[in-house]
Amino acid sequence: MRNQLTGGKRSAPPFRYDIVGSFLRTAEIRAARRNFENGQITAEQLCRIEDEEIAKLVAKQQALGLKAVTDGEFRRSWWHLDFFLGIQGTEKISLNQGMNLQGARTKAESFRVVDQLEFQCHPMLAHFQYLRTLAVGVIPKLTIPSPALFHFVQGYHENTVYKSNEQLLHDIVKVYQAAIQAFYHAGCRYLQLDDTAWGALCSPRHRAHLTERGIDPDQLARDYVRLINASIAGRPADMAITLHICRGNFHSSWFGAGGYEPIAGELFGNANVDGFFLEYDNERSGDFKPLRFIKKQLVVLGLVTTKHGGLESKEMLKARLAEASQYLHLEQLCLSPQCGFASTEEGNILTEEEQWDKLRLVIETANEIWTD
């Protein structure tokens, strides 16, 4: 999937219209999770309800015309912690308080490394295999947090297992290489790495905070490109891997602001992913000039916000794509929502109807621009 354009036609994901991955949890999912936490239903009963709701969700995605579908992350509480906590050698920890994102506060949870890291018997393998049984005539897409984010989050907690940073990085690579092979053997051909570490490295405020802690943000960017490239180096040729850069998406809030320019040369110029999902739904994302560093990858522009329910106009989306095409050929561009609709189980502040309206807008607009 390295050469993604042949005669102007799409031969692999990402697609001209695509999705980031998460969907608003249905009322049935929310009720089932509450009942499970209260001890009113068993884990097996919860799983059956999740299966039923995921099947309905996939059917809706297929009916809408999406070429790649996800399970909406319906089995997850967090977009990232559920994956990290499935890695052997990690455990959940409680924090004094959750992160304050523009007035919205997350749950006070994170993770830490307590033993040597290994990828074995991860529960998301079975989750993906179930999604694959539902995806008929479309590609089942898997979303997991990136290896750079694993290191970025872990760096905020004391680690007594690894004596050096290089040892930790080595085992993160080992875990992700094993994960990629395991998901591939389970049938995954479209993997998306989600990453808020890069969102922090775009932010002047966060870069200043890192510098105050004695961390060079430019060196961190170089280290993270090497970490990502090493983690995906052994992927099979027919497996597409993309990177989604996020500035925070908890309950319609955000944590980072700033354009891509500080990271563009290093990340866009050197990361060996097959495509980038980039948020461009408001002024916090900056201009399109950093796209000049993109090489052969496709760029999925997240022009349709998932933060609220108001619909963008097709005219505005087409104008924005035309503006981006000043720096990158239109044939290298695609369209999507800016992020998922529910990066955590709380979900963003919009209705399910508004969620589906936004996806229809993305599909209709893309079909009016591209023929593939």
N, C-alpha and C positions, 0 to 999 in steps of 0.2 A: 504493500500500500504506500510505497514511498513516492511513486510518480502518480499523483492523484488526478491529473488533468490529461486527457488524451483526446486530441481533436476537439477541445472545448467541452467535452462531456465528462460528467462526474463518474468516476469509476470506483469510488470508495468514500466512506464517511471522513470528515463531517459533510452533511448535506446542505443544499442551498437553503432549506429551512430546517432548523434543528432545535433541540431543547437542551437546557442545562441539566435537568434531571428530576428534581423534586416537585411534588404536587401537594396541594393542600390536603391534609388528612380528612377523610370523610367522617361524618358523624358516627358511623358504625365503628371505625377505627378508634376514634377518640374515646367512645364509650367502652370499647373492649379493653383498651389499655388502662383506663381507670378501674374497671372491674378486676383486671388482673392484679393491679397494684394493691387493691383492697382485699385480695384473696377470694373474690367471688367467682372467678373462673380459673381454670388451670392453664398452664403454658400451652398444652395441646389445643384447648379450646380457643385460646388467643390466636394460635397459628392458623387454625381453620378459618377464623374470621378474616385474618389478614389475607389468606389465600383467596377467599371469595372477593374481597374488596380490590385486591390487585388484579384479579381476572377482569373485573368490571372496568378498572382503570385502563388496562391494556386494550380492551375492546373499544373504549372511547378514543384512545389515541389512534388506533388503527382506522376507526370510522372517520376520524378527522383527516386522515391522509398522511400522518407522520411516517417517515421512512425508518426511523429509529425510535424505539420505545423503551421506557424504563418501568420499574415497579413503583415509581414515585417516592422511593425511600420510605415506604409505608411501614416497614418493620423497624425503622430506626427512631431513636430519640434525638440524636445529633447527626449531622451530616458527616462528622469526622470521628467522634469518639467511639461510636459503635464499631468502626473498622479497627481503630487502634487497640481497643480493648479485646478484640478477637485475636490479636497477635500474642503468642505465648511470650511471657516475660514482662507483661504490663499489668497494671491494676488501676482501678478507678480510685481517685482521691477526692475528698471534699475540700473546698476552699472556704476561706472566711466569708467571701461574698462573690457573686458572679460578676462578669464584666458589665460595665455601664456603657451601653452603646446609645448615645444621644438620648438618654432618659429611659431606655428599655434595658432591663437587667436580666442577663442570662441566669440559668441555674448555676449554682456554685459547685461545679464539677470539672475535673480535668483527669489526667492520667499521669502515671510515672512508670519508669522502668525499674523493675525489681529483680529481674533475672536476665540471663542471656536471651536475646530476641530470636524468635523462630516463627516461621509461618507454617503451621500445621493444623489441620482440622478446623479451618476457619468457618464459622457459621454462614458467612456470606457466599460460600461456594454453593451450598444447598439453596440459598435464596436465589442465586443467579440461575441455577438449574431449573427451578420452578418457573422463573420468568421465561426462560428459553422454551419451555413447553407451550407457553401462551403466545409467543411471538411467531405468528404464521405469516410468511410472506414479507416480514419486516425484520430489521436487525435488533436484537436485544442489546441494549446499551447498559454498561455498568459504570457507576461513578464511585470513586474512592478518593480519599484525601491523598495528597502528593507526599513523596518522601521528604521533600523540603519542609513541608508543614510538620511532619513528625518531628524533625529535628528542631524546628522553630518553637514548637510548643514545649517539647521536652527540655529545651534549654532554659526554661523558666523554673524548673524544678530540680532539686538536688538529685544527683545520680551517683550511687555508690557502687554500681555494678561495673561500669566501664571506667578504666583508669585514664583513658585519653579520649579526646574528641575524635581522633582518627579511628579508634576501635569502634566507637559508637557509629560513625558514618559507615564503616565497613559492614557492620551488621544490619544497618538500615538498608543498604544496597542489597545484601543477601536476602533479607525479608522480601523486598519488592521484586527482586528477580524470581524468587520462588512463587510469590503471589501471581505474577504475570503468567508464569508457566501453568500454574494450577487453574487459573481462570480460563486460560486458552484451552486447556484440555477439557474444561467444563463447557466449552463452546463459545466463549467470548471472543468476538472479533472487533469490538469497539469499546475501548476503555478510556474513560475520562478521568484525569487527575485534577482534583479541585484544590485550590491553594490560596489562602489569605496571607501567607507570608509575603508574597510578591505585592499584594495590596499594601502591606505595611511598608515595603521598600519603595513604594511610589509616594508615600506620604511624608512631607517635610517634617511634620510633628513626630512621627514614629522614627524617622531617620535620626532626628535630633536626640530622641530618647535612647536609641541604640548607641549613638556616639557617646552620650553621657555615661553609659555602662561600659565603655571601653571597646565597643564592637564597631568595626568599620563596615557600614552598610554596603559599600561597593565590593569589598572583599567577600562579604556574606553572599552577595549576588553571584559572584564568580564561583564560590563554593557550592551554591545551590544549583547552578547550571550543571556543574560537574556531577553533583549528586543525582540529579534527575537523569542525565545522560547515562551514567553508569547503571542506574536502576533499570532503565529500559533498553539497554544495549543489546540484550539477547532476545528481544521479542521476535516472534515469528514474522515473516515477511507479509503475511496476509492479516495482520492485526494492526488496526489503527489506534494510535494513542494520542489524545489531545490534552491540552492543559487549559483549565479555566482559571483565570485570575479574578479574585473576588475582593471587594472592599468591605465585606460584612453584610449579612442579610438576615439578621435575627429580628423577627417580628416587625418587618419594614424599617428597621434601623440600619445603621452602618457605623464603621469605626475608622475608616481611612478615606482621605481625600487627597487627590493629586494625580497629575497625568502620568503617562508611562515613560516619559523621557528619561528619568534617572536610571531606569532598568532596561530600556529598549535596546541599546547597543549590545549589551551582554546577553540578555534573555532572547530577544528576537533574532539576534545575529548568530547565536551559538547553540541554543537548545534544539535537540534532535527529535522533537515531537512532530507529529504529522499535521497538527493544526492548533490554533489558539482560539479560545473563547474569551473575548474581551468585552468588558462592561463599558458601554458608551451611551448610557441613558440620560445623563445630565452633565452639567458643567464640572462636577467633581472629577470626572474622568479625563478632563483635558481635551486637547485637539487630536487630530488624526496624523499629525506630522511624524510621530514615532513609528508609524507603519512603514516608513522608508527602510527600516532595518530588516523587515521580513524577507526571507529568501524564497524557498519554494513552497512553504506551507500555505494552507488555506487559513483565513482569518474569519471567524464567525463573529460578526458585530452584534453585541447585545444592545440593540437600539430601543427595544420595547421594555419598559420598566416592569418589574414585578413588585415594586414597593407599594403601588396603589392601583386602583381599578380603572382610572381614566384611560381611555383609548387614544393612542397617538394616531395621527392621520397618515394615510398612505403617501400623500404628497410630501410630508415631512420626512418620512422614512426614505423615500426615493431621493430626496434632496441630500440627506445625510450620506447615503451610499454614494451618490455622485461626488460629494465632497471627499469622501474617503478614497475614491478611485483616482484622485489627484496624486496619491502616494503609492497606491497599490492597484494593479489592474483589476477591473471588475470581476474577471474570471477567477481571481483568487479570493473573492469575498463571498460570504454567506450571511444569513440573517437568523437571529434568535432572540428570545427574551434575554434580558440582562443577566438574570440569575435564575435559580429555582424559585418556586413559589412557596416553599416551606423547607428552608435549610435545617430547621429544627421542627419538632413535632408541633410547636406552637403555631407555626405558619405565619405568613404575612397578612396584612390588613386589607384583604379584598375577598370577594365572594368566589365560590366555585364557578359561577356563571361568568364572572369577569375574567377568571383564569382562562377559561376555554375561549372566550371572545378574543383575548390577546393572542392565543395560539392561532386562531383562524386568521387574524390580521397578519401574523407573520407568514403563514402559508400563502394567503392570497397575494400579499405584496411580493413575495419571492417568485411566485408563478407569473407575475406580470413583468418581472425583470429578467429572469433566466429561463431558458428552455430545458435545462437539465436538472 
